[in-house]
């Protein structure tokens, strides 16, 4: 009888625990950095990626994916320009929240960012197969989410929209031992500004999720990444890219969170090699 009572007490405790789980609000998402493999003037890269954050253990996450486009051109033997675009579509289930604003809801996110930047690449050995790189730039775009749910059986909706400006600097080391394999270790740092917030969350709801704390701040995110690039022997100007990227969470002990890690796979084209013989 005592064991039976202990079992029922355990079940009740677990039910209470899960009833108190609240889905975080993800105000940032990890993304692949743009770190081109350049070692001389005239080289170029145009890459397109499918990017996704896999569902590992979180039962509330439905999907999180999108695409990235990167472009870069070496305007000199040490200098390059970069540009890019990011899109993310994400969805979460807020199924355990008995707090505010809803007993349960579906949260859908949308992220769009345009990027421009410039940087320097410095060969570290005579063969120019190892380079030290430093890129920096600015991202401009929008971040928003919509929450549709119900409280005590009454349907409702909330939205949260704002503009984003992000400055970043990005040291990295590139390894190019041969034309078929390249690798990069990247230490990106970003400072994100959330501005012009438009929402119908109440003041109490914004405070509950700490969404009232991010406006007007320069929030730092550390974003380390690994980039692996593999060549295709018959096609010297085309490579397959695989990037693993992460992002730090500067919001401990709050219901704000960062969505990571991110995995990206795509193709990279070097237009400077199109039409040239595969004789490197």
Residue pairs with C-beta under 8 A, 6 or more apart in sequence:
18 96
19 96
19 98
20 96
20 98
21 96
21 97
22 94
22 96
22 97
22 99
22 255
23 60
23 92
23 93
23 94
23 95
23 96
23 97
23 107
24 209
24 255
24 256
24 257
25 107
25 145
25 160
25 209
25 211
25 255
25 256
25 257
26 90
26 92
26 109
26 257
26 258
26 259
27 143
27 194
27 211
27 214
27 251
27 256
27 257
27 258
28 192
28 219
28 221
28 247
28 258
28 259
29 53
29 64
29 88
29 90
29 109
29 111
29 247
29 258
29 259
29 260
29 262
30 53
30 223
30 245
30 246
30 247
30 258
30 259
30 260
30 261
30 262
31 51
31 68
31 86
31 88
31 223
31 245
31 247
31 262
31 264
32 49
32 51
32 68
32 70
32 225
32 227
32 243
32 245
32 262
32 264
33 170
33 172
33 186
33 188
33 223
33 225
33 227
33 243
33 245
34 70
34 71
34 72
34 82
34 84
34 115
34 117
34 135
35 133
35 135
35 170
35 172
35 174
35 184
35 186
35 225
35 227
36 43
36 45
36 70
36 72
36 74
36 80
36 82
36 121
37 43
37 45
37 174
37 176
37 182
37 184
37 229
38 45
38 72
38 74
38 80
38 121
38 131
39 121
39 123
39 128
39 129
39 131
39 176
40 74
40 77
40 128
41 74
41 75
41 76
41 77
42 74
42 272
43 73
43 74
43 270
43 272
44 71
44 72
44 73
44 74
44 270
44 271
44 272
45 70
45 71
45 72
45 73
45 268
45 269
45 270
46 69
46 70
46 71
46 268
46 269
46 271
47 68
47 69
47 70
47 71
47 241
47 266
47 267
47 268
47 269
48 67
48 68
48 69
48 70
48 266
48 267
49 67
49 68
49 69
49 70
49 241
49 243
49 264
49 265
49 266
50 65
50 67
50 264
50 265
50 266
51 65
51 66
51 67
51 68
51 88
51 262
51 263
51 264
52 64
52 65
52 66
52 262
52 263
52 264
53 64
53 65
53 90
53 259
53 260
53 261
53 262
53 263
54 263
55 61
55 62
55 63
55 64
59 93
60 92
60 93
60 94
60 95
60 96
61 90
61 91
61 92
61 93
62 91
62 92
62 93
63 89
63 90
63 91
64 88
64 89
64 90
64 91
64 259
65 88
65 89
65 90
66 86
66 87
66 88
66 89
66 111
67 87
68 84
68 85
68 86
68 87
68 264
68 266
69 84
69 85
70 82
70 83
70 84
70 268
71 82
71 83
71 84
72 80
72 81
72 82
72 83
73 80
73 81
74 80
74 121
75 81
78 120
78 121
78 122
79 118
79 119
79 120
79 121
80 118
80 119
80 120
80 121
80 135
81 116
81 117
81 118
82 115
82 116
82 117
82 118
82 119
82 135
82 137
83 114
83 115
83 116
83 117
84 114
84 115
85 112
85 113
85 114
85 115
86 111
86 112
86 113
86 115
86 139
86 141
87 111
87 112
88 109
88 110
88 111
89 108
89 109
89 110
90 108
90 109
90 110
90 111
90 259
91 106
91 107
91 108
91 109
92 106
92 107
92 109
93 104
93 105
93 106
93 107
94 102
94 104
94 105
94 106
94 107
94 147
94 149
95 104
96 104
97 103
97 104
97 105
99 208
100 204
100 205
100 208
101 147
101 149
101 151
101 156
101 158
101 201
101 202
101 205
102 147
102 149
102 150
102 151
102 156
103 149
103 150
103 151
103 152
104 149
104 150
105 147
105 148
105 149
105 150
106 147
106 148
106 149
107 145
107 146
107 147
108 145
108 146
108 147
108 148
109 143
109 144
109 145
110 142
110 143
110 144
110 145
111 141
111 142
111 143
112 141
112 142
113 139
113 140
113 141
113 164
113 166
114 139
114 140
114 141
115 137
115 138
115 139
116 137
116 138
117 135
117 136
117 137
117 138
117 168
118 135
118 136
118 137
119 133
119 134
119 135
119 136
119 170
120 133
120 134
120 135
121 131
121 132
121 133
121 174
122 131
122 132
122 133
123 130
123 131
124 130
124 131
124 132
128 176
129 175
129 176
129 177
130 173
130 174
130 175
130 176
131 173
131 174
131 176
132 171
132 172
132 173
133 170
133 171
133 172
133 173
133 174
134 169
134 170
134 171
134 172
135 169
135 170
135 172
136 167
136 168
136 169
136 170
137 167
137 168
138 165
138 166
138 167
138 168
139 164
139 165
139 166
139 168
139 190
140 163
140 164
140 165
140 166
141 163
141 164
142 161
142 162
142 163
142 164
143 161
143 162
143 163
143 164
143 194
144 159
144 160
144 161
144 162
145 159
145 160
146 157
146 158
146 159
146 160
147 157
147 158
147 159
147 160
148 155
148 156
148 157
149 155
149 156
149 157
150 156
157 200
158 199
158 200
158 201
158 205
159 198
159 199
159 200
160 197
160 198
160 199
160 201
160 211
161 197
161 198
161 199
162 194
162 195
162 196
162 197
162 198
162 215
163 194
163 195
163 196
164 192
164 193
164 194
164 195
165 192
165 193
165 195
166 190
166 191
166 192
166 193
167 190
167 191
168 188
168 189
168 190
168 191
169 188
169 189
170 186
170 187
170 188
170 189
171 186
171 187
172 184
172 185
172 186
172 187
173 184
173 185
174 182
174 183
174 184
175 182
175 183
175 184
176 182
179 231
179 236
179 280
180 230
180 231
180 233
181 228
181 229
181 230
181 231
182 227
182 228
182 229
182 230
182 239
183 226
183 227
183 228
183 229
184 225
184 226
184 227
184 229
185 226
186 223
186 224
186 225
186 226
186 227
186 245
187 222
187 224
188 222
188 223
188 224
188 225
188 245
189 220
189 221
189 222
189 223
190 220
190 221
190 223
191 218
191 219
191 220
191 221
192 218
192 219
192 221
193 216
193 217
193 218
193 219
194 214
194 215
194 216
194 217
194 219
195 215
195 216
197 215
199 206
199 211
201 209
201 211
203 212
205 211
206 212
208 255
209 254
209 255
209 256
210 251
210 254
210 255
210 256
211 256
213 254
213 256
214 256
219 250
220 248
220 250
221 247
221 248
221 250
221 258
222 247
222 248
223 245
223 246
223 247
223 248
224 245
224 246
225 243
225 244
225 245
225 246
226 243
226 244
226 245
227 241
227 242
227 243
228 241
228 242
228 243
229 239
229 240
229 241
229 242
229 268
230 239
230 240
230 242
231 238
231 239
232 238
232 239
232 240
233 278
234 278
236 273
236 276
236 278
236 280
237 269
237 270
237 271
237 272
237 273
237 274
237 276
238 267
238 268
238 269
238 270
239 267
239 268
239 270
240 265
240 266
240 267
240 268
241 264
241 265
241 266
241 267
241 268
242 263
242 264
242 265
243 262
243 263
243 264
243 265
244 261
244 262
244 263
244 264
245 260
245 261
245 262
245 264
246 260
246 261
246 262
247 258
247 259
247 260
247 262
248 258
249 257
249 258
250 258
251 257
251 258
